[in-house]
Amino acid sequence: MPPSEPESSRAEDETSPAHEPAAQRGRRRGGRPKKAEATGRTSRVHVLLTAAEKARVRREASAGGLSISEYARRRMLGRSVVPRVDADAERQLRRIGVNLNQLARVANTSGQVERGDELDLLVTELRRTIAGLRGGSTPLADP
């Protein structure tokens, strides 16, 4: 028969700190701390929707970068749901705005606008970008 470990060493292994749960060893566990029950959401509201209504809710929640639950919660509580900004459109608008500011600075310091054609192109580009953000494909009409 092979020699076995003494009983005393096996008993120590089973009760050693390595076999205790982290909380019992005095260590903190990973992850986010638990929320107090008062701040956690515990009530549910069930709503029946048609397939078309559900598709619309899903589309609008997605446009705002929200889950369906967060979207519904905001709408039910009267909070606004703002669609996410298209990063490319924001860059285009920022670039156009910088160019318009430069032209306005020249016009204000000199008292005249010598680059009317460039200004017209920027305004047209601005209208196209705004129309694209609104879902249209044609530039806005002159005011």
C-alpha positions in Angstrom: 0.0 0.0 0.0 1.3 3.5 -0.8 1.8 5.8 2.1 -0.9 8.3 2.5 -0.7 11.9 3.7 -1.1 12.3 7.4 -4.6 13.3 8.5 -3.4 16.5 10.0 -2.1 18.0 6.7 -5.4 17.2 4.8 -7.4 18.9 7.5 -5.2 22.0 7.2 -5.7 22.1 3.5 -9.5 22.0 3.7 -9.6 24.8 6.2 -6.8 27.0 4.7 -7.7 30.5 3.6 -7.4 29.5 -0.1 -10.6 27.4 0.2 -12.7 30.1 1.9 -14.9 32.4 -0.2 -13.3 35.9 -0.9 -15.9 37.6 1.3 -15.0 35.4 4.3 -11.2 36.1 3.8 -11.9 39.8 4.2 -11.1 40.5 0.5 -13.4 42.6 -1.7 -15.0 40.8 -4.6 -14.7 42.3 -8.1 -17.5 44.0 -10.0 -19.8 46.9 -9.4 -21.1 47.2 -5.8 -24.7 46.3 -5.2 -27.2 49.2 -5.4 -29.3 50.0 -2.4 -32.7 48.5 -2.8 -34.4 51.9 -2.7 -32.5 53.0 -5.9 -32.8 49.8 -7.8 -35.8 49.3 -10.1 -38.1 46.5 -8.9 -41.5 47.2 -10.5 -42.4 46.1 -14.0 -45.0 47.5 -16.4 -46.2 45.2 -19.2 -47.4 46.8 -22.4 -48.9 45.1 -25.4 -48.0 46.5 -28.8 -48.7 45.7 -32.4 -45.8 44.5 -34.5 -45.7 47.9 -36.2 -45.7 49.8 -32.9 -42.9 47.6 -31.5 -40.8 48.2 -34.7 -41.3 51.9 -34.3 -40.3 51.8 -30.6 -37.3 49.8 -31.4 -36.3 52.2 -34.3 -36.7 55.3 -32.1 -34.8 53.7 -29.1 -32.0 52.7 -31.5 -31.8 56.2 -33.0 -31.4 57.6 -29.4 -28.8 54.9 -28.5 -31.1 53.6 -25.8 -32.4 50.2 -24.8 -36.2 49.7 -25.3 -36.7 49.8 -21.5 -34.8 53.1 -21.1 -36.6 54.6 -24.1 -40.0 53.6 -22.7 -39.1 54.8 -19.2 -38.0 58.3 -20.6 -41.2 58.6 -22.7 -43.5 57.5 -19.9 -41.9 59.9 -17.4 -42.0 62.8 -19.9 -38.3 63.1 -20.4 -36.9 63.8 -23.9 -35.3 61.3 -26.2 -32.6 63.0 -28.3 -31.3 61.1 -31.3 -27.6 60.4 -31.5 -25.6 62.9 -33.6 -24.1 61.6 -36.8 -20.3 62.1 -36.3 -19.7 62.7 -40.0 -22.5 65.3 -40.2 -21.2 67.0 -37.1 -17.7 67.3 -38.6 -19.1 68.7 -41.9 -21.1 71.3 -40.0 -18.2 72.3 -37.8 -16.0 72.7 -40.9 -18.6 74.8 -42.7 -19.1 76.9 -39.5 -15.3 77.6 -39.3 -15.3 78.7 -42.9 -18.3 81.0 -42.4 -16.7 82.5 -39.3 -13.5 83.3 -41.3 -15.5 85.0 -44.1 -17.5 86.9 -41.5 -14.3 88.1 -39.8 -13.0 89.3 -43.1 -16.3 91.1 -43.9 -16.4 92.7 -40.4 -12.8 94.0 -40.6 -12.8 95.2 -44.2 -16.4 96.3 -44.3 -17.1 94.3 -47.5 -17.4 90.8 -48.7 -15.2 90.1 -51.6 -15.7 86.3 -51.7 -19.4 86.1 -52.4 -19.1 83.0 -54.6 -17.3 81.1 -51.8 -19.9 82.2 -49.3 -22.7 81.0 -51.7 -21.0 77.6 -52.0 -20.7 77.3 -48.2 -24.4 78.2 -47.7 -25.4 75.6 -50.3 -23.2 73.0 -48.7 -24.7 73.8 -45.3 -28.2 73.5 -46.7 -27.4 70.1 -48.2 -25.9 68.8 -44.9 -29.0 70.0 -43.0 -31.3 68.3 -45.5 -29.3 65.1 -45.2 -29.7 65.2 -41.4 -33.4 65.6 -41.9 -33.5 62.6 -44.2 -33.9 64.6 -47.4 -31.7 64.4 -50.4 -32.2 67.9 -51.9 -30.8 71.2 -50.6 -33.2 73.5 -48.8 -34.7 76.3 -50.8 -33.4 79.8 -50.4 -35.2 81.7 -47.7 
